[in-house]
């Protein structure tokens, strides 16, 4: 039996564990991250499990990710049990959580509904045993059964590339028994199982229905969520994998968006359109998928994010060459570049950003996108002057004797000449004097003399408006 737990804490990958109870029964728990970026991971979890445990904090509320998890479980037709956590904390109010669930047409048994719920404390362990009993009761009612005497099939929970062991995949057997030396086909990857480990890293020879296993021997990293099957021969597995890879390649070419006249016209209309190409590398497939999806969602009308390549494993020389050819930056999540890749990146000046927390990666890329936008120029009026008298000076031109009515005029300001409410000239100051001395600024209610560069048509009664242009950083 497989249980799906929706947690409130943030992880970076799916965690699967097998729990043995005192009565000899087993429950497999699949734990997934609660962060909004891991939507696809939660959706997969709901599909591959038999019962979903929705965990909600008693001192908080039913959060958007919890609502999303409930929707995933309902869409997959998976029964739900609600675990209301942190009931030992001051201010905890389980009834408030049950009330919010009732507003979503989900009534727990305490409120006359069909859904089981249990108040627990993960810190103290209170209510956990009772929760497990309710899980077993739900399983008995569902009459969950599987045939262990057949070739195994199931789902890929996670995959990664280990430097010493090669490609490894965490699988969850849904039917049959998975054994050592079985030939496995999962997506475009295939291979003969060379070694099997349980969730505690101990070597095992077989995995029965509902049990997780970590397998070695595949020739690639299958995608999380792919189904795996045990094949009769390695040749047949190789043929199917090659055909799938070909179809996948054709599909990616067909679905590639080409820039047409309408798109070019839209970009020209916007005027300030930019593209940011990104290569994503991560330690496990689920993290790569979540980070890629989150980065693509950052695209705006002005900036288009393109994830041109994503894969598991260390940042390699080929990634640097691709980044150089496509003018891309490399985002590494829980991985590092190889020694040769690092030297090549320094030589070619390729930007490599390394992260361990998904929040940091998303926020930094978002900040970089904001920096790509050209700032807006906004005019701020700094002073208003009235022309009291004009003088004509040889080789200088017209000098205006003014008084500052409002604000403060600076020598670096631009100015407008306004006559009868109409702007007749906009330009720069040639000089700014206080009595006979050149000054940098003149304050309010102070007289001064000024003349404009390449403009002499100033008369008494004109209003001179001083202003400066301020750059305002655009935000996404």
N, C-alpha and C positions, 0 to 999 in steps of 0.2 A: 504494500500500500504506500502511495506517495502523497505527501502532504505539502501544500504550497503555503508558505508563510510570507505575508506582506509586512515588512518591518517599518519602523519609523526612523531607524538609524541609516546612515549613509555608508554603503560599501562600494567597492569598485568592480566587483565581479560576483557572479552567482556562487553561493556556497551550498553544497549538498552534503548531508550527513545522515547516517543510519543509526537510529536509536533502538537499543534492545531493552524491553521492559522486564519487570520481575517475573511476569507470567510467561516469558519466553516469546511473546509477540514482538514484531519489529515494525517500526515506523520510519520511513525515509522523509527527511525534511529538506525542502529546497528553499533557500533564503535568497531574496533578491533585493537590490538597492531601492531605497524610497525616493531618491532624487528624481525630479521631473525628466531628466535626460534619459532615464532608463525605461521609458515607456514600452519599447519593443521587448525588452527583457521580461517585464512583468506580464506582457501579453503571452509570451512563449511559456512562462511558468504556469499560467492558468490552463494552457492547452495540454501540457504533459503530465499534470497531476490529477489526483482523484478527489482531493478535498482541499479547499483554500481556507487558511486561517488568516483572518484580517485583524491585524494588531493596531489598536488605537490607544493613545495615551489618555488616561482618565483626567489628567490636569490640563488637557488641551482641548482640541475639537476635531471633528471629522474633516481632515485636510483634503485639498483637491486631489492629491496623489492617492489618498484612500478611496475617494469616490471613483477615481479612474480604475483602481484595482478591483473594486466591487463590480464595475461595469465589465471589466475583462473576464471576471469569474462568471458573471451572469451570461455573457456572450458565449463562453465556452461550455456553459451548462454544468459548471462545477459547484457542488454544494459548499456552503460557507459556514464557518464557525467563527464567532467574534471573540477575540481575546482582548479584554480591556486592561491595559497594563498601567503600572505606576499607581496602583490603588493604595499603596502605603504612604504616598506623599501627602503632606498637608495641602488642603485645597482640592484634593482629588474628588471628582464628582461623576461616578459611573452613570448615574441616572441622566445626566446631561447628554452623555454620548448616546445612550439608548433613545433619548428623545430626538436627537438629531437624526439617528438612523430611522426612526419612525416617520420623520418628515420625508424620508426618501422611500417610503412604503416598504421598509424593512423592519419587521417586528420580531424582537427576540422572544424566547419562550417565557421570560419573566413578565413580559407585557402581552402575553396571549398569542404570540406569533409562532412561526415554525423554525426560526433560526436559533441554534444553540449559542450561548454566550457564557463567558467565565471571567470573573474578576481575578487578576493575577498581579504578582509583583515579581518581575524578572530579577530584581536585586536580592530579594529575600527568598525567592522560590515559592512563595505562597500561591496556591491555586494551580500550580503547574501540573501536579499529578491529576487533579480533577479535570483539567483541560485535556490531558492525554486520554483519560477515560471517556470523555465525550467524543473524542476523535475515533476511538475504537468502536463506540456505540454507533456512530454515524457510518463507519465502515461496515459493520454488521448489517445495518439496514440496507446499505447499497449492494450487499452481496458481491463484493469485489472478488473476481477470480481471474486466474491466468494459468496457462498450460506451460509448465517448466520443461516438458518432454518434447521440445521442438526447437528449431533454429531461432536464435534470438533476434529480436528487433526492438527498437527503442528510439531515443532522442539524444542528440548531442547537446549537452548542457553548456560546455565551454571548451575552447581549444586554444593552444598556445604553442610557441616554439621554445624548447629548452635547449640551451647551448650544448649540454652534455648528452641529453637523451633524444634529441630530435623533436619531431612533432608529437605532442601529447593531447589527448582528448578526454574530457570527463563525460561519461555516458550514463544514461539512466535506462535500465532494461524495463520494457513494458510487457514483454511476452517472451517465453522461451528462456533458455539458459545460455549465457555467453561464456565461452571457455577459451583457455589458452590455445593458440595456434589456429583459431577461427579466422577465416578471411572476411574482413569487414568492408562494406561499401557505405560511405557517408558523403552525400553530395558529389563533389568532384574528387574526393580523396578516397583512397583505398589502401589496403595492406593487410598483412598477416600479423596477428597479435603476438608480439614478442614478450610482453610482460604485462601483468595486470596488478593494480593496487587498489585497496579500499580507500575510504575517505581519510583514514588515519595514516596512510602511507605504508601499510603492511601488504606484503605480497599475497595475492590470492590466485586460485586456479580457475574459479568460476564465479559468475554473478547471476543470481536467480531473479525472477520477476520482482520489480519494485526496488531492486538494489542498485546503488551507484557503483561505478568503477572508473578508474583512470587507466587508459590503455595506451600502449606504446606500439609503434610499428606502421602507422599510417604514413603515406608519402606526401602529405600536405595537411594544412589546418582546415578542417571542415568548418562551415559557418555554424554558429550557435543557432539551434532550432532545427537543423537538418535531421532527417530521420536516418537511422543506420539499419542495415540488414546484413545478416550473415549469408555469404554467397557459397555456391558449391565449389567453384574453382577461381583461382586468381586471374586466369585469362578472361573469364566472363566479367569479373569485377573491373578489370582494366578496360575492357571494351565499353562497358556502360559508363564508367567515369570519364573516358575520353569523349564519348558522345555528349555527355552532360556539359563538359568543358567547352566543346564546340558550340553547343546551343547557347550557353551562357555568353560566350564571346560574340556570337551573332546578335544576341539580344541587346548587349551593351552597345554594339555599333548601330543597331536600328533605333534604339531609344536615345541616342546621342542627339542633343539639341543643336541644330545649326542656326547660325545667325542669318535671318532673312531681311528683306528690305524694311518690313514693318518694325522689326527689332532695332535695326540701324536707325530708322526714323525716330523711334522712341528715345534712343540714347542721345541722338543729336538734339532732340527737343529738351531733354533734361539738361544737356550741356556739360555737366560735371560727372560723367559716368566713369566708373573704374571697376576693375576686376581684381580679385585676390585669389590666387591659386594656392592650394594647401595640399600637402602630402601628410597623411595621418598614419603613424605607426604606434602600436600599443603592445602590451604584454599578453592580453587575451582578446579574443574576437569580440566579446560582448562590450568591452570598454571601447574598442575601436569603432564599433557600430554606434554606440551611444554618443561618443564625442563627435563623430562625423555628422550624425543627424542634428546635433545641437548647433554645430558650426554652420550647416546649411541653412538652418532657420534664422541665422543672423542676417541673411541677405536682405538688402533694401532696394528701393528704386534706384539709388545712386551707386550702390556697391554690390556687386554680385560675387558671392563666395562659390568657388569651384573646388570640390574635393577631387583632385585628378587621380589620386591613388590612395588606397588604404589597405593595410595588411598587418599581421602580427609579426613580431620579431624585432631584433635590433635594427637601428638605422644603418643601412649598408651603402656600399659604393654606388650601386645602381640607383638608390634613392637620391643621392647627391647629383648624379648625372641627369636624372629626370627633373630635379629641381632646377638645375642649370638650364636645361633645354626649354622648360616651360615657365621660367621666371617665377618659381614658387617658393614658399617657405615650408619648412618641415616642422610638424608638431609631433613630439614624442611623449607618450603617456606611459609612465612607469618603465620606459626603456631608455637606453643610451646608445650613441653611435659607436661603431667599431673604431679601432685606432686609425685604420687607413681612411675610413669615412670622415673622421674628425679632421685629419690633416687635409683631405681633399676639400672639405667644407671651408676651412680657413683659407686655403689657396684660392678657391673660386668665390669666396665671400658669400656663401650660402647661409641664410639665417636659419638656425636650428633652435627651436624653443622646446624645453623639456619641462614636463609637469608631473606632479603626483596627485593633484587634487583637481577634479573636473571643473569646480567653480573657478579656479585660477585660470585655467586654459580658456574658458568661455569669456571671462571678464577681460583678459588681456587682449584676446583677438578682437573683442568688441571695442576696446580702447584704441587699438591699432586702426580699426576701420574708421573710427571717429577722427583720428589724426589724418586719414587720407582725404577727408572732405575739405574742400577749400573754405576758409573762414569767411563769414559774411562781414562786409564793411558797413558800419553804422555811424552816421554823423551825429556828433554831440555838440550843441551850441554852447560855447564857453563864455561869450561876452557879447553885449550889444552896446554900440557906441553911436553918438550923435555928432555929426560934423557941424562945428560952430563957425569955422572960418577956413578959407582956402588961400594958399599962397603959391605963386608961380616962381620957381627957382631954376635958374639956368643950369643946364646939364643934369638936373635932378628930376624936374617935372613938377607936377602939382603935389603940394604937401597939404594934408588936411589936419587942421587943429580940431581935436575931438575931446569929448568927455565920455568916460566909461559910465554908462547908466546901470548896467547889470553885469555881474560876473567878473571875470579876469581875462584879459587878452594877453597871449604869449607871442613872442617873436616867431615861433614855429607854426602858428595857426594859419589856416587858410581863411579867406574872408570873402564875403559877398557884399556888393553895393546894392542897397535897396532904395528905390525912389518911388514915392507914392504907392508903396505896397508891392512894387514889381521889381524883381531881381534883374538888374541890368548888367551885372558883371560878377564873375567868380574867378578868383585868382589868389596869388600869394603876396605876402607883405615883402616890400623891398627894404623897409627900415621901420623901426619903432623907437621913438625918442621921448624922453621926459626932460623938458626944458632943452638943453643942448646935448645931453648925454644919451648915448645908445643904451637901451635897457632890454632885458629879456622878457619882462612882463610888467603890466600896469593893472592895478586893482580898481575896484568900483569907486565911483565919485572922484576919480582922478583925471586931470587933463593930460593929454599927450599929443604928439605929432606923429603922423605916419604917411607914407606914400606907398603906392601899389606898383608892383612890377609890370611894366609895359601897359599901364593904364593911367590916364590923366583926367578923364571926364568926371571929376568929382565936384559937386557944388554944395553950398551951404544948405543944411536941412536934410541931407542924405543920412540914411541909417546904414551903419556898417556892422555886419553880423560876423563875429569870429567863430569858427568851428574847427573841430578836429575829427579825423576818421579813426574809429576804434574797431579793431578786429574782434569779432565775436565767434568763438569756436562753435561749430555745428555739433549737435548731438544726434545720435541715432534714434 
